[in-house]
């Protein structure tokens, strides 16, 4: 499993020394570059690669342009690509590193809450192609540096975006649930971030390629990804997942007597959406196209209790009722 280090950018030189890369490039976007690129370049001596910010740029065209730039730089398999930014950047960096020359060295420095607790952990890479992350690989980074300091520059909306994934972990794990319900204010502590990462690492260590246990991490995502796509990605990932968690909670209520109020209470605490902004039939249609729908059937992660979920095929009518309940 990947090496996760907590600390500042001063942790990078010894990491690079251990990897001894031929060349180093840092991929970041136009939002993050003015904030964190210069400090990272100072300690790594890397060459910067800056892409436009936004989910709409997480596509194959961006990847091709980066392949071309790395080739011109003389990048080799023994060169290191560092992804500095949120989930879009870490996903693209991972995909580029995994495919260029069949794999180069990869380091990730996630700067958003969403990327720190989710996108940068676990080896998933991807770009959007007629759907969220429809083209991607599994590629474990050589290191992930998590610096709590980078969260200080996030706008409130982006912190809320990350809290959507944190609430997911609270449903999956009682220790996160306890930390979250006891949290004063709405800003995540370093301890909360660490605990979320630990939960994900434990799951991924059992199942890297999502053939079994790892599927529990898709809680809220089957409906969430459909909602994202229907919004043409104008709705942030964590917000879509928050609504997806409410859908899953209502499925859990019908099948196992789960209390959706526990989920709604947490979502409202962090000002996250709880109502469906689209017609249930439209969402259901998109869910059938989700890459997690094995053999064309909808597989759902269903909450049984806090800390206990079931991964199973769910009847369409049950899902439809759950969607209508949050409309």
C-alpha positions in Angstrom: 0.0 0.0 0.0 1.1 3.6 -0.6 3.2 5.4 1.9 1.2 8.2 3.5 3.1 11.0 5.3 1.6 13.8 7.4 3.5 17.0 7.6 4.8 20.0 5.6 6.6 20.4 2.3 9.9 19.9 4.2 9.1 16.2 4.2 9.6 16.1 0.4 13.4 16.2 0.0 14.1 12.9 1.9 11.3 11.3 -0.1 12.8 12.4 -3.4 16.3 11.3 -2.2 15.0 7.8 -1.5 13.4 7.6 -4.9 16.3 9.2 -6.8 14.3 10.3 -9.8 15.9 11.2 -13.1 13.6 14.2 -13.6 10.8 15.7 -11.4 7.7 17.5 -12.7 4.8 19.0 -10.6 1.3 18.9 -12.1 -1.1 21.5 -10.6 -3.9 23.6 -11.7 -4.5 27.4 -12.1 -6.2 27.7 -8.8 -3.6 25.9 -6.7 -0.5 27.2 -8.5 -0.6 30.8 -7.0 -1.0 29.3 -3.5 1.3 26.3 -3.2 3.4 25.7 -6.3 6.3 28.0 -5.4 7.0 26.5 -2.0 6.9 23.0 -3.5 9.3 24.0 -6.4 11.7 25.5 -3.8 12.2 22.1 -2.0 12.0 19.8 -5.1 13.6 21.8 -8.0 10.8 20.4 -10.2 9.5 21.6 -13.5 5.9 22.9 -13.3 3.0 21.7 -15.4 -0.1 23.9 -15.0 -3.5 22.9 -16.3 -6.8 24.9 -16.2 -8.8 24.3 -13.0 -12.1 22.5 -13.2 -13.8 19.2 -13.6 -14.4 20.0 -17.3 -10.7 19.7 -17.9 -10.4 16.2 -16.5 -10.5 14.6 -19.9 -8.4 12.7 -22.5 -7.4 15.9 -24.2 -5.7 17.2 -21.1 -3.9 13.8 -20.7 -2.6 13.8 -24.3 -1.2 17.3 -23.8 0.6 16.2 -20.7 2.0 13.1 -22.4 3.4 15.4 -25.1 5.0 17.8 -22.5 6.6 14.9 -20.6 8.0 13.5 -23.8 9.5 16.9 -24.7 11.0 17.1 -21.2 12.8 13.8 -21.7 10.7 12.2 -18.9 11.6 8.5 -18.3 10.2 5.6 -16.3 12.6 6.6 -13.5 11.2 10.2 -13.4 8.7 11.4 -10.8 5.4 13.1 -11.5 4.0 14.9 -8.4 0.3 15.8 -8.4 -0.3 19.0 -6.3 -4.0 19.9 -5.9 -7.5 18.6 -5.4 -9.1 15.4 -6.7 -9.1 16.4 -10.4 -5.3 17.0 -10.3 -4.5 13.9 -8.3 -6.7 11.7 -10.6 -5.1 13.1 -13.7 -1.6 12.9 -12.3 -2.1 9.3 -11.4 -3.5 8.4 -14.8 -0.7 10.1 -16.6 2.0 8.5 -14.5 0.4 5.0 -14.8 0.2 5.2 -18.6 3.3 7.2 -19.7 5.9 4.6 -20.7 3.7 2.1 -18.9 4.4 3.7 -15.6 6.6 6.4 -14.0 7.2 7.3 -10.3 4.2 9.1 -8.7 3.8 11.3 -5.7 0.7 13.1 -4.6 0.3 16.2 -2.5 -3.5 16.6 -2.0 -4.4 20.2 -1.1 -8.2 19.8 -0.6 -10.1 18.0 2.1 -11.8 15.8 -0.6 -8.5 14.8 -2.1 -6.9 14.1 1.3 -9.5 11.8 2.6 -10.5 10.2 -0.6 -9.2 11.0 -4.1 -5.5 10.8 -3.4 -5.7 7.6 -1.2 -6.1 4.1 -2.6 -4.5 4.1 -6.0 -7.5 5.0 -8.2 -6.8 7.2 -11.2 -9.1 8.4 -13.9 -10.6 10.9 -16.4 -14.1 11.6 -17.4 -15.4 10.1 -20.7 -19.1 10.1 -21.2 -19.4 9.7 -17.4 -17.4 10.2 -14.2 -14.0 8.4 -14.2 -15.0 6.1 -17.0 -11.4 5.8 -18.2 -8.8 5.0 -15.5 -6.3 2.6 -13.9 -5.3 1.3 -10.5 -1.9 2.7 -9.7 -0.4 3.0 -6.2 1.6 6.2 -5.7 5.1 6.0 -4.2 4.0 8.5 -1.6 1.2 10.7 -0.5 2.0 13.8 1.5 -0.9 15.1 3.5 -0.3 18.7 4.8 -3.1 20.0 7.0 -1.7 23.5 6.3 -3.1 23.4 2.7 -6.7 23.3 4.0 -6.2 26.9 5.4 -6.5 28.3 1.9 -9.7 26.5 1.0 -12.9 28.5 0.5 -15.8 27.4 2.8 -17.6 25.7 -0.1 -14.6 23.5 -0.8 -14.3 22.4 2.8 -18.1 21.5 2.7 -17.4 19.5 -0.5 -14.8 17.4 1.4 -17.2 16.9 4.3 -19.5 15.0 2.0 -16.9 12.2 1.9 -16.1 12.6 5.6 -19.8 11.9 6.4 -19.6 8.8 4.3 -16.7 7.5 6.5 -18.8 8.3 9.5 -21.5 5.9 8.3 -18.9 3.3 7.5 -16.9 3.5 10.7 -18.0 4.2 14.3 -14.8 5.9 15.3 -15.2 8.5 12.6 -18.9 8.9 13.5 -17.9 9.6 17.1 -15.3 12.2 16.1 -17.7 13.9 13.7 -20.7 14.1 16.1 -18.4 15.5 18.7 -16.8 18.1 16.4 -17.2 21.7 17.5 -17.7 23.9 14.5 -17.5 22.8 10.9 -13.7 22.7 10.3 -12.1 19.2 10.2 -9.3 18.5 12.7 -6.1 16.8 11.7 -7.2 13.9 13.8 -10.4 13.5 11.8 -8.6 13.6 8.5 -6.1 11.0 9.7 -8.9 8.7 10.9 -10.7 8.9 7.6 -7.5 8.1 5.7 -6.9 5.1 8.1 -10.3 3.7 7.4 -9.8 3.9 3.6 -6.3 2.4 3.9 -7.6 -0.6 5.9 -10.3 -1.3 3.3 -7.9 -0.8 0.3 -5.3 -3.1 1.8 -7.9 -5.9 1.7 -9.0 -5.1 -1.9 -7.0 -2.8 -4.1 -8.9 -3.4 -7.4 -12.5 -3.2 -6.0 -13.4 -6.8 -6.5 -14.9 -7.2 -3.0 -14.5 -5.3 0.2 -13.4 -2.0 -1.4 -16.9 -1.6 -2.8 -18.1 -0.4 0.6 -16.3 2.9 -0.2 -18.8 3.5 -2.9 -21.5 4.3 -0.3 -23.5 7.3 -1.6 -21.6 7.2 -5.0 -24.0 5.2 -7.2 -26.7 7.9 -6.9 -24.0 10.6 -6.4 -22.3 10.0 -9.7 -25.6 10.0 -11.5 -26.5 13.3 -9.9 -23.1 14.8 -10.9 -23.5 13.7 -14.5 -27.1 15.1 -14.7 -25.8 18.4 -13.4 -23.1 18.4 -16.1 -20.6 18.4 -13.2 -21.7 21.8 -12.0 -22.6 20.2 -8.7 -19.5 19.4 -6.6 -18.7 15.8 -6.0 -19.1 15.9 -2.2 -22.4 17.6 -2.5 -23.6 14.9 -5.0 -22.4 12.2 -2.6 -24.2 13.9 0.3 -27.5 13.5 -1.6 -26.5 10.0 -2.6 -26.0 9.2 1.1 -29.6 10.2 1.8 -30.8 7.9 -1.0 -28.7 5.1 0.4 -30.0 5.8 3.9 -33.6 5.5 2.7 -32.8 2.2 1.0 -31.3 1.1 4.3 -34.5 2.1 6.1 -36.7 0.0 3.9 -34.4 -3.1 3.8 -32.9 -3.0 7.3 -34.7 -0.4 9.4 -31.7 2.0 9.3 -32.5 5.5 10.6 -31.9 8.1 7.8 -32.2 10.8 10.5 -28.6 10.0 11.6 -27.3 10.8 8.1 -29.5 13.9 7.6 -28.4 15.3 11.0 -24.7 15.1 10.0 -25.3 16.5 6.5 -27.2 19.5 7.9 -24.5 20.1 10.5 -22.1 20.8 7.6 -24.6 22.6 5.4 -24.6 19.8 2.8 -27.6 19.2 0.5 -30.1 16.5 1.4 -32.7 16.8 -1.4 -32.6 15.5 -4.9 -32.4 18.2 -7.6 -33.5 16.0 -10.5 -36.4 13.7 -11.4 -36.0 10.2 -9.8 -36.5 8.5 -13.1 -33.6 10.4 -14.7 -31.3 9.6 -11.8 -32.3 5.9 -12.0 -31.5 5.9 -15.7 -28.1 7.2 -15.1 -27.4 4.8 -12.3 -27.9 1.9 -14.7 -25.0 3.2 -16.7 -22.7 3.5 -13.7 -19.4 1.5 -14.1 -20.1 -0.1 -10.7 -23.3 -1.8 -12.1 -21.9 -5.2 -12.7 -23.7 -7.2 -15.4 -26.0 -4.3 -16.0 -27.6 -4.5 -12.6 -27.5 -1.8 -10.0 -25.3 -2.8 -7.0 -25.9 -0.6 -4.0 -24.0 0.0 -0.7 -26.8 -0.1 1.8 -26.4 1.1 5.5 -27.5 -1.5 8.0 -26.3 0.5 11.0 -23.5 3.0 11.8 -20.4 1.0 11.1 -22.2 -1.7 9.1 -23.1 -1.7 5.4 -24.2 -4.3 2.9 -23.2 -4.5 -0.8 -26.0 -6.0 -2.8 -28.2 -5.8 -5.8 -31.2 -3.7 -4.9 -34.6 -3.9 -6.7 -35.3 -0.9 -8.9 -38.5 -0.2 -7.2 -36.8 0.1 -3.8 -34.3 2.5 -5.3 -37.1 4.5 -7.0 -38.9 4.9 -3.7 -35.7 6.0 -2.0 -35.1 8.6 -4.7 -38.7 9.9 -4.4 -38.3 10.1 -0.6 -35.5 12.7 -1.0 -37.1 14.6 -3.9 
